[in-house]
Amino acid sequence: MAKNERTSKSIASKASKVLADPKSSKAMKSIAASALTQAPNKRKRK
């Protein structure tokens, strides 16, 4: 993966919902987790 590849906020949000859903399959959770690892980290503002 190139350093400039990032998951959009909307996809990251959907991926987190898939991970939270107990009815999601293992394959769906794996894909969602992969998407979230590419999401930019949230930085706290001081």
Secondary structure, DSSP 4 states (H G I P E B T S, - for coil): --TT----HHHHHHHHHHHH-TTS-HHHHHHHHHHHHTSPPP----
